[in-house]
Amino acid sequence: MRLIFMGSPVFSVAILEALIAAGHSVVACYAQPPKPAGRGHRVQPCPVHARADALGIPVRTPRSLRTAEVQAEFGAFAADAAVVAAYGLILPAPVLAAPRLGCINVHASLLPRWRGAAPIQRAILAGDARSGVTIMQMDEGLDTGPMLLAEAVPIGPRMTAGELHDALSRLGARLVVAALDGIATGRLHPEPQPAEGVTYAAKLDRSEGRIDWGSDADAIDRAVRALNPWPGTWFELAGERIRVLAGEPAAGRAAPPGTVLDDRLTVACGNGAFRPQRLQRPGRAPVEADALLRGFPIVAGTILSGR
């Protein structure tokens, strides 16, 4: 097929590459505009933009798709379909209608659960046993379009958002190629999403990374995994914001939430206890808990700040 690809982050790169490998002609990529990044705040293209440049695919980075000029250029590509994967802009009706077969979305959840911006992280935060990818025919709603294909992925008990992200990116790359084949041969037809079970995955905020020691230990464990790698979880001590990169629930006696219970950094929670295992002080490399404690003692009885 003659395709337009619309995506921005690392999640979308494998999907673009799979379309090329399957023999489709990607005539243009639409991606978020370049932004300042890194310590030097140099303007850099997003991952899809960079990969498309390397592949020799024309890239467009409009800040909106609502102007007549942008819509006319989009339509002029005369695409059979547009494949959308974590693009970052709302597609207005003229854009949705421009490709001959419409716009196909790769969404990182089992719709209708976790419509919206952060389905991977919200699934782990909620304690879901599984996630997955849905290939959807887009309409004007927020992830409300009819479904073409879906496949589940189990969420392991220690799985982080980064690990689930990579698994769903690979799955999305495989499923969207299969969906396009099914559309081309007439074997696949969109089916409406179930009316029951709709949930919304709100965009993540940095403030969610502050550990609430008043929560139960399992909820803190899910937060540490769900917010890894971004925005990360943390607590404050001695004027420092210390990141918790990994940890697990642990046995511990009852104490006020945030109280350090022993010399292994076991911390009392609202229910149960949690033991950080890998941490990072500002400006330093990540280390295991025992290494951090050797150079930065946190003695039993210390109260760690929380919400």
C-alpha positions in Angstrom: 0.0 0.0 0.0 0.8 3.6 -0.3 1.0 4.8 3.3 1.5 7.9 5.4 3.0 7.1 8.8 2.2 9.3 11.8 4.2 8.8 15.0 6.8 10.4 17.3 8.4 8.5 20.2 10.6 5.4 20.3 7.5 3.2 20.6 6.6 4.0 17.0 9.9 3.4 15.4 9.6 -0.4 15.2 6.1 0.0 13.7 7.5 2.3 10.9 10.3 -0.2 10.2 7.9 -3.1 10.1 5.8 -1.3 7.4 8.9 -0.8 5.3 10.1 -4.4 5.8 6.6 -5.6 4.7 7.0 -3.9 1.3 4.7 -1.0 1.9 5.6 2.4 0.4 5.7 5.1 3.1 5.4 8.3 1.1 5.6 10.6 4.1 6.0 10.7 7.9 4.3 13.1 10.2 5.9 13.6 13.6 6.1 16.1 16.5 8.2 19.2 15.8 11.9 19.1 17.0 12.3 20.2 20.6 15.2 21.2 22.9 16.6 18.1 24.7 19.5 17.0 26.8 21.8 19.0 29.0 22.6 21.5 26.3 19.0 21.9 25.3 19.9 21.5 21.7 16.9 21.2 19.3 16.6 17.6 18.3 14.1 15.7 16.1 11.9 13.0 17.8 12.8 9.3 17.2 10.4 8.8 14.3 11.7 11.9 12.6 15.3 10.8 13.0 14.6 7.3 11.7 12.5 8.6 8.7 15.4 10.9 7.8 17.8 8.0 7.8 15.4 6.0 5.6 15.0 8.9 3.1 11.3 9.4 3.9 9.9 13.0 3.7 9.0 14.3 7.1 6.3 16.9 8.0 6.2 18.4 11.5 3.1 20.7 11.7 2.1 22.0 15.1 -1.6 21.5 14.1 -3.5 19.5 11.5 -6.4 21.9 11.4 -5.3 24.4 8.8 -6.5 24.1 5.2 -3.0 24.3 3.9 -1.8 21.3 6.1 -4.9 19.3 5.2 -4.4 19.9 1.5 -0.8 18.8 1.6 -1.8 15.7 3.6 -4.5 14.8 1.0 -2.1 15.4 -1.9 0.0 12.4 -0.9 -2.9 10.3 -2.1 -2.3 7.6 0.4 -4.2 4.3 0.6 -4.1 4.6 4.4 -2.4 6.4 7.2 -0.9 4.4 10.1 -0.9 6.3 13.4 1.1 5.2 16.4 1.6 7.6 19.4 1.6 10.6 17.1 0.6 13.3 19.6 -1.9 15.4 17.6 -5.6 15.0 17.2 -6.6 14.2 13.7 -9.6 16.3 12.4 -12.3 14.9 10.2 -10.7 16.1 6.8 -7.5 14.2 7.7 -9.3 11.1 8.9 -11.2 11.0 5.6 -8.3 11.8 3.2 -6.7 8.3 2.8 -8.7 5.9 0.6 -9.0 3.4 3.5 -8.9 5.9 6.3 -6.5 6.1 9.3 -5.4 3.0 11.3 -4.3 3.4 14.9 -1.9 1.2 16.8 -3.0 1.6 20.5 -1.1 0.1 23.4 -4.1 -1.4 25.3 -6.9 -3.8 25.0 -9.7 -1.3 24.1 -12.0 -0.1 25.5 -9.8 -0.3 28.6 -7.3 2.5 28.9 -8.2 4.9 26.1 -6.0 8.0 26.2 -2.5 9.1 26.7 -0.7 6.7 29.1 -2.2 3.2 28.8 1.0 1.3 29.5 1.7 3.0 32.8 -2.0 3.1 34.0 -2.4 -0.6 33.4 0.6 -1.4 35.7 -0.6 1.2 38.3 -4.0 -0.4 38.4 -2.6 -3.8 38.9 -3.9 -5.2 35.6 -2.9 -8.8 34.8 -2.6 -8.1 31.1 -2.2 -5.4 28.5 -2.0 -5.6 24.8 -2.3 -3.9 21.4 -5.5 -3.0 19.6 -5.4 -2.0 15.9 -8.3 0.4 15.4 -10.0 2.2 12.5 -9.9 5.8 13.7 -12.9 8.1 14.2 -13.2 11.6 15.7 -13.5 10.3 19.3 -10.6 9.6 21.7 -9.7 6.0 20.9 -13.3 5.1 20.3 -13.1 3.7 16.7 -14.0 0.2 15.7 -11.4 -2.6 16.2 -9.6 -4.6 13.5 -7.3 -6.8 15.6 -6.2 -7.1 19.2 -3.8 -9.4 21.1 -3.0 -9.6 24.8 0.3 -9.5 26.6 0.6 -10.7 30.3 2.0 -8.1 32.7 4.5 -10.0 34.8 4.7 -9.4 38.6 8.0 -7.5 38.3 7.5 -5.9 34.8 8.3 -2.2 34.4 6.6 0.2 32.1 9.8 0.3 30.0 9.7 -3.5 29.5 5.9 -3.5 28.7 6.5 -0.6 26.3 9.1 -2.6 24.3 6.9 -5.7 24.2 3.9 -3.8 23.0 5.9 -1.9 20.4 7.1 -5.2 18.9 3.5 -6.6 19.0 2.1 -3.5 17.4 4.6 -3.7 14.6 3.5 -7.3 13.9 -0.2 -6.7 14.3 -0.5 -3.6 12.1 1.2 -5.4 9.1 -1.3 -8.3 9.6 -4.2 -5.8 9.8 -3.2 -4.1 6.5 -3.0 -7.5 4.8 -6.4 -8.3 6.1 -7.9 -5.0 4.9 -6.3 -5.4 1.5 -7.7 -8.9 1.0 -11.1 -8.2 2.5 -10.7 -10.7 5.4 -10.8 -8.1 8.1 -13.8 -5.8 8.9 -13.9 -3.3 11.8 -16.0 -4.3 14.8 -17.4 -1.8 17.3 -15.7 -1.6 20.7 -17.7 -3.1 23.7 -19.8 -0.5 25.5 -18.7 -1.9 28.9 -15.3 -1.6 30.5 -14.3 1.9 29.3 -11.5 3.5 31.2 -9.3 6.5 30.5 -5.5 6.7 30.9 -4.8 10.2 31.9 -1.5 11.8 30.9 1.3 11.3 33.4 2.4 14.2 35.6 5.9 14.5 37.2 4.3 15.0 40.6 3.0 11.4 40.5 6.6 10.2 41.0 6.7 11.4 44.6 6.3 8.2 46.8 3.3 8.3 49.1 4.4 6.2 52.0 0.9 6.3 53.3 -0.2 4.0 50.5 0.0 0.2 50.8 3.3 -1.5 49.9 1.8 -3.2 46.8 0.6 0.2 45.4 4.1 1.7 45.9 5.6 -1.3 44.2 3.3 -0.8 41.2 4.2 2.9 41.1 7.9 2.2 41.1 7.5 -0.2 38.1 4.8 1.9 36.3 6.8 5.1 36.4 10.1 3.5 35.3 11.7 5.0 33.3 9.6 8.2 33.3 8.9 10.3 35.4 10.5 8.0 38.0 9.6 7.6 41.7 11.4 9.4 44.5 11.5 10.6 48.1 13.3 13.4 49.8 15.9 13.2 52.5 18.5 15.7 53.8 17.5 18.1 51.0 18.1 15.6 48.3 15.6 14.0 45.9 16.5 10.3 45.8 15.1 8.3 43.0 13.9 4.7 43.6 14.6 2.7 40.4 13.6 -0.7 41.8 12.3 -2.3 44.9 9.8 -4.8 46.3 7.3 -5.2 49.1 8.9 -6.6 52.3 8.0 -7.8 55.8 8.1 -5.2 58.4 6.6 -4.1 61.7 3.9 -1.5 62.0 5.2 2.1 62.3 4.3 5.6 61.0 4.4 5.6 57.2 7.8 6.6 55.9 9.7 5.3 58.9 12.9 3.4 58.1 12.7 0.1 60.0 16.1 -1.5 59.7 19.6 -1.2 58.2 18.4 -2.6 54.9 16.2 0.5 54.1 12.9 -1.3 54.7 10.3 1.5 54.9 7.0 1.3 56.7 3.9 2.0 54.5 0.3 2.6 55.2 -0.1 -1.1 54.9 3.0 -3.4 54.9 6.5 -2.3 54.1 8.6 -1.6 51.0 12.3 -2.0 50.5 14.0 0.1 47.7 16.7 -2.0 46.0 18.2 0.4 43.5 18.5 4.1 44.0 20.0 7.2 42.5 21.2 10.4 44.2 21.2 13.7 42.3 24.1 13.9 39.8 25.3 10.3 40.6 25.0 6.9 39.0 22.4 4.4 40.0 23.5 2.0 42.8 22.2 -0.9 44.8 20.7 0.0 48.2 23.6 -1.5 50.2 26.2 0.6 48.2 24.1 3.8 48.7 23.9 3.2 52.5 27.6 2.8 52.8 28.2 6.3 51.6 24.9 7.9 52.6 23.7 6.2 55.9 20.0 6.1 56.4 19.5 4.7 59.9 16.5 3.0 61.4 14.0 5.5 62.8 14.6 8.0 60.0 11.4 9.4 58.5 11.4 9.8 54.8 9.3 12.5 53.3 6.1 11.6 51.5 2.9 13.2 50.4 
